[in-house]
Every structure is written in structure tokens, then in C-alpha cells.
Amino acid sequence: MTEPTKDAPPVAVGELIAGKYRVERVLGRGGMGVVVAAMHEKLRQPVAIKMLLPEAKASENAVARFMREARAAAAIRGEHVARVLDIGELEGGAPFIVMEYLEGRDLAAVFKDSAPLPVEEAVGFVLQACEAIAEAHAAGIVHRDLKPSNLFLTRRPDGSALVKVLDFGISKGLLKAAGEGTLTTASSFVGSPIYSPPEQLLAAHDVDARADIWALGTILYEGLAGRPPYIGDSPMHVASRIFHEAPTSLGELRPVLPADLVAAVMKCLQKQPADRFADVKALAEALAPHAPRASISAERVARIVSTPNPALPSPVHAAVTASATSMPAVGPPSVRTPGQRRLIVIALAAAGVVVGFVMFSGRSSGPTDPTPPPGQSVSAAASVPVSASVPVSGSESASASATASVSASAAASASAPRPVGVPPKKNPLSVGVK
């Protein structure tokens, strides 16, 4: 009898999980986990099942983050978060999460193929993500890893575009459940440097809702400019630029953009949290005029934020420590104190240790139509911690990130014409961190 290899999935194709989910194929895998497509035997409903690999199961931190992802996603009931349908354990004790199975692709693929996007399209995508993040913040959850590869673009039954926020595995709860300890320390780094604000690079455990505001602004900047605001040759280089430099104005990269839209995006990228939008409602209100067809998202965000949660302080970011509320001044190294310089060196070192060794995968070419018709591309609404691109059978592929995002996608055809006045896509020489 052949012994299973260390990298073998904990389940085999054809195996029945929990007496009801029949495994059909592996969608993607990484260093910590695997995502499989399965069919509910009685309901005949396709699902995506995410599970930890046996070696990861031995890590209390990995298991805690895995279960945190399930709880965080389940706490958000809106349509813009991938639904958690079930959780359980395999016979060997490895936990699994059953999630809805989605057709489409992530915004990382959309940006690679089509950015810069038309204004209304790019703003509309971010406004939909704002709905999910508003609900997360109202529940006391900060995502901390918003990036294009964690925003999945699918379609509603009527064919309209629908953005789903994925991967709450490193989210931070502003309220701790009884007995729940912290998953990060003062020196640990979580997230993706390109989309992380300065305070998260310094101390991930101290960030608040305004860290997600920074990430949303960075995503919108990339969608409108064709490149993120900070690029570099390595994660440490990117982090250093975030600390030391102001981003190039979006208006310089794309002069045709409305001045108030440029101002809104650049406000998200202020280094001091207090200088950004106070909450996602304020951000959505600033963006809404630029995506009239998506203005309903801004109205929903306003209603979510305006509904008080008695268990949370108001505003949400009042629950954080002073280090997130008031960051050390960011400027040229000569004006910093030795203590501030030591903090930045520690943060950069942590980012380099955690992320620097990761192989940054290129994104496979795909269609310019950001939302292919149902049946042309398929992806699981699930993510697993990975460290490189993951080949998947057939035309499917899984994109990996430094912190975890695997989505299996198939090629589709169609081509969207570039709008008049939009400059050609930039191709900066940089290492992408998804």
C-alpha cells in the first residue's frame, strides 16, 4: 500500500466528507491548506471546501486563524461576503470550512488584464466592497488583508456584477470573545505590504478600521491608475517607501480624473490614521457621485454604519490603542528620534522575514471582460495560506499571495474596448505582492 505523501491533500477525489459532501477535484493548494470542489449529495449543490493540511493542523495559531475566518465570515450576512455554509473536522481532526462556490475571478486578474478601468466601474467595485467592510466594522471586525486578490468578481442571477470579499483569516476582532487570545504580537507582521498602512507595518495588532480605509484606497488607486501607489523591488523596499515617501498623485498618472475623486483616493492614503476618512461611510459618500449606478451601495453603507452596535464603542476605531490612533510622525529619517527609527527598522525586518521569502507569482492572462458569463470561469470562494503559484488541472489556476489567497479560474473569451481618454496600462518593473 502506497503511503500518502506529505503534500497530499487530506481527502481524495470521490471521498465523502461529513457524510454529505462528495469531493470532485482539487481547486488549489498552498503551504498550509487546500481547497476542493465538492457536491452536496442530497441537495446537489456545488460547494467549495477549505481545509488545513495535516502539518498545519499541528499549529494552534493556524487552527485559531482558520476558525476565526469562519466566524468572521459567518458574522456578516450581506451578499458581499462569501457565505460560510458549514464547518467540521475530518476523521484525522483537521478542520474544514464549507463555503459557497462562485463563478468568476478576482480583481487582481481584472486589473492585470484591463486596468486602468473606467471610473464608474472601478468605483463601483470598491463601493460594493465597502458594503462588506461596513458590516464587518459594525460587527467589530477589521479585515487587515484587503487587496485585489481578496475581492472576487462574480455575477448575480440577473447578470449584474457582484463583488465578494474573501479571506478573513487574519482579521482582527475589536471585541475579544471569552478565552480568545491574540494571534499577533507587537513584532509580528500580517497582511500584504503594498496594501498595508504604516501603522500595520509597525504593529499589526494595534490597527483599527482605518487600516481597511487605506487598503480600499490603495485598491481603487490601482484600478484607476493601472499600478498601486507604492511599488518596489522587494517587500522591504515597498515598506520603506510607504514610511518615507508620499505616493504619486493619482491625478498626475491619470489627469482626466475628476479632482474630487483624486482627493478622495489620496485622503485614504494619508499616513496618519486621523487624516483619513473616519469610517467607511464617509469614504462611500465621497465615492458615490462617481458611480451613480452603484450609489445604492453608499446608501446601504450609511444605514449599516448608522445602526449602533451596543457591544462596540462608537466610533469603531475608538477601541484601539493610542499607537494606532496617533502614529509616530513620518518624514525624512533625519527628523525621527532614535526610538522611532528602531521601530521602523524592526517593522521592516519583520516584513522581510515574513514576506520576503515568498515567491511572487505572476497572474495568468485572461479576458478583458471583468465578469465573464456564468460557465466560462469558475472559482471557489475560499482562500488558503500559500507561498507560491499553485498549478491546477485543466485551464484552472490558483493565484497565491504572501498571506493567503487561492482562487481557481478558467480562461474565458471576450474583450472590452478601452474607453476614450484612458491611457495605456502601465507596466512598472516591480515585485507584486498580492
C-alpha positions as CSV (number, residue, x, y, z in Angstrom):
1,M,0.0,0.0,0.0
2,T,1.4,3.4,-1.0
3,E,1.9,5.8,1.9
4,P,0.4,9.3,1.3
5,T,3.0,12.0,0.6
6,K,3.4,14.9,2.9
7,D,1.9,17.2,0.3
8,A,-1.1,15.0,-0.5
9,P,-4.5,16.5,0.2
10,P,-6.1,15.2,3.4
11,V,-9.0,13.9,1.3
12,A,-9.1,12.1,-2.0
13,V,-11.3,12.7,-5.1
14,G,-14.5,10.7,-4.6
15,E,-14.3,10.7,-0.8
16,L,-17.4,11.6,1.2
17,I,-16.8,14.4,3.8
18,A,-19.2,14.5,6.8
19,G,-21.4,12.0,5.2
20,K,-22.7,14.5,2.6
21,Y,-20.0,16.3,0.6
22,R,-18.6,14.3,-2.3
23,V,-15.1,15.6,-3.3
24,E,-14.9,16.2,-7.1
25,R,-11.5,17.8,-7.6
26,V,-8.8,20.0,-6.0
27,L,-9.2,23.7,-6.9
28,G,-6.0,25.0,-5.3
29,R,-3.5,24.4,-2.5
30,G,-0.6,26.0,-0.7
31,G,1.8,25.5,2.1
32,M,-1.0,25.5,4.8
33,G,-4.2,24.3,3.2
34,V,-6.1,23.1,0.2
35,V,-9.5,24.0,-1.4
36,V,-11.5,21.3,-3.1
37,A,-14.7,21.4,-5.1
38,A,-17.4,19.1,-3.8
39,M,-21.1,18.3,-4.3
40,H,-23.7,18.1,-1.5
41,E,-25.0,14.6,-2.1
42,K,-28.7,15.3,-1.2
43,L,-29.1,18.9,-2.3
44,R,-27.0,18.5,-5.4
45,Q,-25.4,21.8,-4.5
46,P,-21.8,22.6,-5.5
47,V,-19.6,23.9,-2.7
48,A,-16.0,24.8,-2.0
49,I,-14.4,23.1,1.0
50,K,-11.3,24.7,2.5
51,M,-9.2,22.6,4.9
52,L,-5.9,22.7,6.7
53,L,-3.2,20.3,5.7
54,P,-2.1,17.8,8.4
55,E,1.2,19.6,9.1
56,A,-0.7,22.9,9.6
57,K,-3.2,21.3,11.9
58,A,-0.5,20.9,14.5
59,S,-0.1,24.7,14.7
60,E,-2.5,26.2,17.3
61,N,-2.1,29.6,15.6
62,A,-3.0,28.3,12.2
63,V,-6.1,26.5,13.6
64,A,-7.1,29.6,15.5
65,R,-6.9,31.8,12.4
66,F,-8.7,29.2,10.3
67,M,-11.6,29.2,12.8
68,R,-11.5,33.0,13.1
69,E,-12.0,33.2,9.3
70,A,-15.1,31.0,9.6
71,R,-16.6,33.0,12.4
72,A,-15.9,36.4,10.8
73,A,-17.4,35.4,7.5
74,A,-20.4,33.9,9.2
75,A,-21.0,37.0,11.2
76,I,-21.5,39.1,8.0
77,R,-24.8,38.3,6.4
78,G,-24.7,40.6,3.4
79,E,-24.3,39.5,-0.2
80,H,-20.8,40.8,-0.5
81,V,-19.0,38.2,1.7
82,A,-18.7,34.6,0.6
83,R,-21.2,32.6,2.7
84,V,-20.0,30.0,5.2
85,L,-22.4,27.0,4.9
86,D,-20.9,24.6,7.4
87,I,-17.8,23.7,9.4
88,G,-16.5,20.5,10.8
89,E,-13.5,18.2,11.3
90,L,-12.1,15.4,9.1
91,E,-11.5,12.0,10.7
92,G,-7.9,12.9,11.5
93,G,-9.1,16.1,13.3
94,A,-8.2,18.6,10.6
95,P,-10.8,21.4,10.5
96,F,-12.7,22.3,7.3
97,I,-15.0,25.2,6.2
98,V,-17.7,24.7,3.6
99,M,-18.3,27.8,1.6
100,E,-20.4,28.8,-1.4
101,Y,-19.0,28.0,-4.8
102,L,-18.5,31.0,-7.0
103,E,-18.0,31.6,-10.7
104,G,-15.8,34.5,-11.8
105,R,-12.3,35.8,-11.0
106,D,-10.6,38.1,-8.6
107,L,-9.9,41.8,-9.1
108,A,-6.1,41.0,-9.3
109,A,-6.8,39.3,-12.6
110,V,-9.2,42.0,-13.7
111,F,-6.6,44.7,-13.0
112,K,-3.9,42.8,-14.8
113,D,-5.9,42.4,-17.9
114,S,-7.9,45.7,-18.0
115,A,-6.6,48.4,-15.7
116,P,-6.9,51.3,-15.8
117,L,-10.6,50.8,-15.6
118,P,-13.4,53.2,-16.5
119,V,-14.1,55.4,-13.5
120,E,-17.6,54.2,-12.8
121,E,-16.6,50.5,-13.0
122,A,-13.6,50.9,-10.6
123,V,-15.5,53.0,-8.1
124,G,-18.5,50.6,-8.3
125,F,-16.3,47.6,-7.4
126,V,-14.9,49.4,-4.4
127,L,-18.3,50.7,-3.2
128,Q,-19.6,47.1,-3.2
129,A,-16.6,46.1,-1.1
130,C,-17.4,49.0,1.2
131,E,-20.7,47.3,2.0
132,A,-19.0,44.2,3.3
133,I,-16.4,46.1,5.2
134,A,-19.0,48.4,6.8
135,E,-20.8,45.3,8.0
136,A,-17.5,43.8,9.3
137,H,-16.6,47.0,11.1
138,A,-20.2,47.1,12.6
139,A,-19.5,43.6,13.9
140,G,-16.2,44.7,15.4
141,I,-14.0,43.1,12.7
142,V,-11.1,44.7,10.9
143,H,-10.1,42.7,7.8
144,R,-6.4,43.7,7.6
145,D,-5.7,42.0,4.3
146,L,-7.9,43.8,1.7
147,K,-6.3,43.5,-1.7
148,P,-7.4,42.8,-5.3
149,S,-6.9,39.1,-5.0
150,N,-9.3,39.1,-2.0
151,L,-12.1,40.8,-3.9
152,F,-13.8,38.3,-6.1
153,L,-15.9,39.3,-9.0
154,T,-18.9,37.1,-9.9
155,R,-22.4,37.7,-11.2
156,R,-25.9,37.8,-9.7
157,P,-28.7,35.8,-11.3
158,D,-29.7,38.8,-13.4
159,G,-26.1,39.1,-14.8
160,S,-25.0,42.2,-12.9
161,A,-21.5,42.3,-11.4
162,L,-21.2,41.3,-7.7
163,V,-18.1,41.8,-5.6
164,K,-17.4,39.3,-2.8
165,V,-14.8,40.0,0.0
166,L,-12.8,36.8,0.7
167,D,-10.3,35.7,3.4
168,F,-11.0,37.0,6.9
169,G,-8.2,34.6,8.2
170,I,-6.1,37.4,9.6
171,S,-9.0,39.7,10.6
172,K,-8.9,41.4,13.9
173,G,-11.8,41.5,16.3
174,L,-12.2,44.7,18.2
175,L,-14.0,42.7,20.9
176,K,-12.5,39.5,22.3
177,A,-14.6,36.5,23.0
178,A,-14.1,35.0,26.3
179,G,-10.9,33.0,26.3
180,E,-9.7,34.2,22.9
181,G,-6.1,35.3,22.9
182,T,-4.3,37.5,20.5
183,L,-2.9,35.9,17.3
184,T,-0.3,38.6,16.7
185,T,2.4,40.2,18.8
186,A,4.0,43.6,18.7
187,S,6.7,42.4,16.3
188,S,4.7,40.2,14.0
189,F,3.5,41.3,10.6
190,V,0.3,40.3,8.9
191,G,-1.1,41.5,5.6
192,S,0.4,42.4,2.2
193,P,2.9,45.3,2.3
194,I,1.6,47.0,-0.9
195,Y,-1.9,47.4,0.6
196,S,-0.9,47.9,4.3
197,P,-0.8,51.3,6.0
198,P,2.3,52.4,8.0
199,E,0.7,51.6,11.4
200,Q,0.1,48.0,10.3
201,L,3.7,47.6,9.2
202,L,4.7,48.8,12.6
203,A,2.3,46.8,14.8
204,A,-0.4,44.8,13.2
205,H,-2.2,44.1,16.5
206,D,-2.9,47.8,17.0
207,V,-4.6,48.7,13.8
208,D,-8.2,49.8,13.6
209,A,-10.9,50.2,10.9
210,R,-8.9,53.0,9.2
211,A,-6.3,50.4,8.1
212,D,-9.1,49.0,5.9
213,I,-9.8,52.5,4.6
214,W,-6.1,52.7,3.5
215,A,-6.4,49.3,1.7
216,L,-9.6,50.3,-0.1
217,G,-8.0,53.5,-1.3
218,T,-4.9,51.6,-2.5
219,I,-7.1,49.1,-4.4
220,L,-9.1,52.0,-6.1
221,Y,-5.8,53.8,-6.9
222,E,-4.6,50.7,-8.6
223,G,-7.8,50.2,-10.5
224,L,-7.8,53.8,-11.8
225,A,-4.0,54.1,-12.4
226,G,-3.1,50.7,-13.6
227,R,-0.5,50.4,-10.8
228,P,-0.6,50.6,-7.0
229,P,0.6,53.8,-5.2
230,Y,3.8,52.1,-3.9
231,I,5.9,49.7,-5.9
232,G,9.4,48.4,-5.3
233,D,11.9,45.6,-5.8
234,S,11.0,43.8,-2.6
235,P,8.5,43.9,0.3
236,M,11.0,45.8,2.4
237,H,11.6,48.3,-0.3
238,V,7.8,48.8,-0.6
239,A,7.5,49.2,3.2
240,S,10.4,51.7,3.2
241,R,8.7,53.8,0.6
242,I,5.4,53.7,2.5
243,F,7.2,55.1,5.5
244,H,9.3,57.7,3.8
245,E,7.5,58.9,0.7
246,A,4.3,60.4,-0.4
247,P,2.5,58.5,-3.2
248,T,2.4,60.0,-6.7
249,S,-0.8,61.9,-7.0
250,L,-3.4,59.9,-8.9
251,G,-4.2,63.0,-10.9
252,E,-0.6,63.0,-12.3
253,L,-0.9,59.4,-13.5
254,R,-4.4,60.0,-15.0
255,P,-5.1,63.7,-15.5
256,V,-8.6,63.1,-16.8
257,L,-9.9,62.0,-13.4
258,P,-12.2,64.4,-11.5
259,A,-10.4,66.4,-8.9
260,D,-12.7,65.4,-6.1
261,L,-12.3,61.7,-6.9
262,V,-8.5,62.1,-6.8
263,A,-8.8,63.9,-3.5
264,A,-10.9,61.1,-2.0
265,V,-8.4,58.4,-3.0
266,M,-5.4,60.4,-1.8
267,K,-7.2,61.0,1.5
268,C,-7.4,57.3,2.1
269,L,-3.6,57.1,1.7
270,Q,-2.7,59.6,4.4
271,K,0.0,58.2,6.7
272,Q,-1.7,59.3,9.9
273,P,-4.9,57.4,10.5
274,A,-6.6,60.5,11.9
275,D,-6.1,62.2,8.5
276,R,-8.0,59.5,6.6
277,F,-11.8,59.1,6.3
278,A,-13.2,58.5,9.8
279,D,-15.2,55.5,8.6
280,V,-16.2,53.6,5.5
281,K,-19.5,55.6,5.4
282,A,-17.5,58.8,4.8
283,L,-15.5,57.1,2.1
284,A,-18.6,55.7,0.4
285,E,-20.3,59.1,0.4
286,A,-17.2,60.7,-1.3
287,L,-17.1,58.0,-4.0
288,A,-20.8,57.6,-4.7
289,P,-21.1,60.6,-7.2
290,H,-18.6,58.9,-9.5
291,A,-20.6,55.6,-9.8
292,P,-24.3,56.6,-10.0
293,R,-25.4,53.0,-10.8
294,A,-23.7,51.8,-7.6
295,S,-24.9,54.6,-5.4
296,I,-27.2,52.1,-3.7
297,S,-24.1,50.7,-2.1
298,A,-23.3,54.0,-0.4
299,E,-26.9,54.2,0.9
300,R,-26.6,50.7,2.4
301,V,-23.2,51.5,3.9
302,A,-24.7,54.6,5.5
303,R,-27.6,52.6,7.0
304,I,-25.2,49.9,8.3
305,V,-22.8,52.4,9.9
306,S,-25.8,54.4,11.4
307,T,-27.2,51.4,13.1
308,P,-25.5,51.3,16.5
309,N,-24.0,48.1,17.9
310,P,-24.3,48.3,21.7
311,A,-21.4,45.9,22.2
312,L,-19.0,48.3,20.4
313,P,-17.6,51.7,21.2
314,S,-18.6,54.5,18.9
315,P,-16.9,55.1,16.5
316,V,-15.4,51.7,16.0
317,H,-11.8,52.9,15.9
318,A,-12.2,54.3,19.4
319,A,-11.5,50.8,20.7
320,V,-7.8,50.8,19.6
321,T,-4.7,51.7,21.5
322,A,-3.0,55.1,21.2
323,S,-0.3,53.7,19.0
324,A,-2.8,53.2,16.1
325,T,-4.6,56.5,16.8
326,S,-1.5,58.6,16.8
327,M,1.4,57.2,14.8
328,P,4.9,58.5,15.1
329,A,5.5,61.3,12.7
330,V,6.5,60.0,9.2
331,G,9.1,62.0,7.4
332,P,12.8,62.0,6.4
333,P,14.9,59.8,8.6
334,S,16.8,62.9,9.9
335,V,13.8,64.2,11.8
336,R,13.0,61.0,13.6
337,T,14.1,60.1,17.1
338,P,16.3,57.0,17.6
339,G,13.3,55.2,19.1
340,Q,11.2,55.9,16.1
341,R,14.0,54.7,13.8
342,R,14.3,51.5,15.8
343,L,10.6,50.9,15.4
344,I,10.7,51.3,11.7
345,V,13.8,49.0,11.4
346,I,12.0,46.3,13.4
347,A,8.9,46.7,11.3
348,L,10.9,46.4,8.0
349,A,12.8,43.4,9.4
350,A,9.6,41.7,10.4
351,A,8.0,42.3,7.0
352,G,11.1,41.0,5.3
353,V,11.3,37.8,7.4
354,V,7.6,37.0,7.0
355,V,7.1,38.0,3.4
356,G,10.5,38.4,1.7
357,F,11.0,34.7,1.1
358,V,7.7,34.4,-0.7
359,M,7.7,33.7,-4.4
360,F,5.7,36.4,-6.0
361,S,3.5,34.7,-8.6
362,G,2.6,36.3,-11.9
363,R,-1.0,36.4,-12.8
364,S,-2.1,34.3,-15.8
365,S,-3.5,36.2,-18.8
366,G,-7.2,36.3,-19.1
367,P,-10.1,38.1,-20.7
368,T,-10.6,41.8,-20.6
369,D,-14.3,41.3,-19.7
370,P,-14.1,41.6,-15.9
371,T,-17.2,39.5,-15.3
372,P,-17.3,36.5,-17.7
373,P,-20.7,34.9,-18.3
374,P,-21.6,32.0,-16.0
375,G,-20.0,28.8,-17.0
376,Q,-16.9,30.4,-18.5
377,S,-14.8,30.6,-15.4
378,V,-15.1,29.0,-12.0
379,S,-13.6,29.8,-8.7
380,A,-14.1,28.7,-5.1
381,A,-15.0,31.4,-2.7
382,A,-12.3,30.3,-0.4
383,S,-8.6,31.0,0.4
384,V,-5.7,29.1,1.8
385,P,-2.3,30.2,3.2
386,V,0.2,29.7,0.4
387,S,3.7,30.6,-0.7
388,A,3.7,30.3,-4.5
389,S,1.5,29.9,-7.6
390,V,-0.4,26.7,-7.5
391,P,-1.0,24.8,-10.7
392,V,-4.4,23.2,-11.0
393,S,-5.6,20.7,-13.5
394,G,-7.0,21.8,-16.9
395,S,-7.3,25.5,-17.6
396,E,-7.7,26.4,-13.9
397,S,-5.0,28.1,-11.9
398,A,-4.7,29.3,-8.4
399,S,-3.0,32.6,-7.5
400,A,-1.1,32.7,-4.3
401,S,-0.2,35.6,-2.0
402,A,2.1,36.2,0.9
403,T,-0.8,35.8,3.3
404,A,-3.3,33.6,1.6
405,S,-5.5,33.7,-1.4
406,V,-6.1,30.9,-3.7
407,S,-8.8,31.1,-6.4
408,A,-9.1,28.6,-9.2
409,S,-10.0,30.2,-12.5
410,A,-10.6,29.1,-16.1
411,A,-10.0,31.0,-19.2
412,A,-12.8,32.9,-20.9
413,S,-13.1,34.9,-24.1
414,A,-14.3,38.4,-24.8
415,S,-12.6,41.7,-25.0
416,A,-13.8,45.1,-23.6
417,P,-12.7,48.1,-25.6
418,R,-10.6,50.7,-23.8
419,P,-12.6,53.9,-23.1
420,V,-11.6,57.0,-24.9
421,G,-9.1,59.2,-23.0
422,V,-7.8,56.3,-20.8
423,P,-4.0,55.9,-21.0
424,P,-2.5,52.6,-21.9
425,K,-1.7,50.2,-19.0
426,K,1.5,50.9,-17.1
427,N,4.0,48.1,-16.7
428,P,6.2,49.1,-13.8
429,L,9.2,47.0,-13.0
430,S,8.3,45.8,-9.6
431,V,7.6,42.8,-7.5
432,G,3.9,42.4,-7.0
433,V,2.6,41.4,-3.5
434,K,-1.0,40.3,-3.6
